[in-house]
Amino acid sequence: MSKLVLVRHSPTAHNESGRLQGRLDIPLTDEGRAFAAVVAGRVVDRHGLPDQVMASPLSRAVDSAMPIAERAEVGILSDERLQQRSYGEWEGLTWDEVRERFPLEYERRMDGADPRIRGWESWAEVAGRMGAALREAGERADLTVVVSHGSAITAGLSDLLGVDPSAGVFGHLPHGAWHVVARAGNGQWRLRSYGLGADWP
């Protein structure tokens, strides 16, 4: 049985100030780095040492994955398909700024739909690339820890489980928290655990 532990990266300064990051490569704060070490201990204590550790190439994900990889004594496999969705022209803005400048598209986003703005990556696009990367990971190892981003993890999980990613059924995944999915003998992916370790303020 293949098992995937899908971990959201630790916080950055943009997270703490409420700014959209998307593909912006914003580093972890000092507190975020310390929290990543705590998360690594929790993940390994609960699930054991992973056979492989994968991460989005954005530094906030790689640096969050590093303490887990060090414990397991494995390298980090970086995969472009695991990075955060592109927020297009909204990247670097706060949600208040988005609401002020793009009121109609802000409402579309709040309703779960893809806003019609330059550079936005749709739910379907994110789900397709994430789902493909996660399925391949499950083929290579029994236990894989994947460190990625909130929207990307939601989309990938939805793809594995056959759920519309825009429906919002999985809600918000806090920084440093994780979901667990496993592939059963019949090849179907099933959600095993949800929102573990969710205590970052």
N, C-alpha and C positions, 0 to 999 in steps of 0.2 A: 504494500500500500504506500503510495506517495503522499507526502504531507507537505504543504506550503504554509509557512508562517509569514503573513503579510504585515510588515511593520511600517508605520508612518514615522518619518524622520523627526528628530528633536527640533526645538524652536530656533528661529532666527530673529534678528531685530525686526525684519519686515512682519513676521508673524505677530510679534509682540505689539507692533504699532498698527496692526490691522491692514497692512498693504498687501495687495495681490502680487504674488511672485511669478507664477507661471514658469517660464523658461529662464527668468533672471537667476543668475547664479549667486545667491546671497548666502554667506557662510553662517554657520551656527554661532550663537553667542557663547560666551564662556559658560553660562548656566546651561545652555543647550548641550555643550560637550560633556559637562559633568552628568547631565541627565542621561545622555546616550550610554554612558558607562553603567548607570543604574539599570537602564532598560536591558542592556546586554546580559547582566546578571539574572534578571527576571526571566528573560526568554530562555536562556540556557538551563536555569534551574527547573523551569516548567517542562521544557520540550527536549532537553538534552543537546549535545553538540551537533550542529548541522553538518551534513555532508558537503553542502555548498552554500555560499553566501553570495547573493546578487544584489545589485544596487543600481538605481538611476545614476547616470554620470554626473548629475549636479552635486556640487561639493557637500551640500547639507545632507544628502542621502549617503554619499560615500563615507563622510565622517561619522554619521550615525551608525553605519554598518561596521566600521572599523573595530570597535571593541568586541563585537560578536565574532568577527573573523579571527581576531587575535586569540580569543578563547578557544576557538575551534582549530586554530593553527592551519587555516586555509586562506587562500587569496580571495579577493573580491572580484567577482565577474561583473563588469559594468556592461549594461545593455541599454542602448538608446531608447528602446521601446518602453522602458520602465520610467522614463522621466515624466515630469508633470505636464499636464495639458498646456498648450499655449493659450494665454489669456489675451493675446493680441494687443490692441491699443489700450487695454485696461491695465496692463502690467505696470506696477509701481504706484498705482492709485489706491486710495482707501475706498471702501464701499460707499462712504458718504460722498466722495468725489464722483464715483461712478453714478450714483443716484442723481446727483446734481447735473452732470454733463450728459448723461445718456438715460433719461428717465424711462422711456419706453422699453429700451433694451434691458435696463435694470429689472423692470417688472417681469420681462420674459425670463430672465435668469432666475429670479426668485420663484417663478412658477415651474422651474425645472427644465424649461426649453433652452435651446442654444440661442444666445443673442446674435443679432445680425451686425457684427462689427468686424473690422479688418483684423485678420490674423487669428481669429478664434478657432480652436480645434473642437470639433463637435463631439458629443458623447459617443456617437457611433465610431468615429475615428479612434478615440482614446481606447474604447472597449476592444476594438479589433486588434490593435497592436499589443495592448496589455494582455489580453486573453491568449494570443499566440505565444508571447514570451513566457507566460506562466505555464502553459501546457508543455512547452519544450523543457522548462525547468523540471517539471514533474517526470518527464521521461528520463532525465539524466541522473536523478538522485532520489533516495528515499525521504530525506528531510532537507528542505531548502528554506532558508530565511531570505526573504526579499524585502529590501528597504526601499520604499518609494514615497509617494505623495498622496495626500488625502483623496483628491478627485480621481487620480490615476488608479489607486487601490480600489475605490468604489466601482469604477468602470470595469476593471479587470475581474473583480469578484462577481459582478453582475454577468459578465460574459461567460465565466465558468459555470455559473448556476442557471443560465438561461433567463435572466431577469432584465427588464428594460432599465438601463443605467440611469435614465432621466427620471425614473419614478421616485427616486429618493428613499427607497425602502430600507437602506442600510444606514441612513442618517449620517451623523458627523463622527469621524474617527479622530480622537484627540492625538496630539503629538506624543510619540512614544508608545502608543497603544497598538494593538494588533488583532487581526482576525486569523483563524486557522481553517484551512480547507484540506480535504483529503480525497483522493481518488479511490473509489471502491473497486471491487473485483470486476464489476461490469463496465468499468471505464468511466462511470459517472462521478462528477465532482460533487461533494457534499460539504456544507458548512459544519465544522466541528465545534468551533468556539468563536465568540463574537465580542469585540471591544475589550480584550483583556488588558490589564495594566493601565487603565485609563484614569490617571490621577494627577496629570500635569495641571497646574492652576489655569 
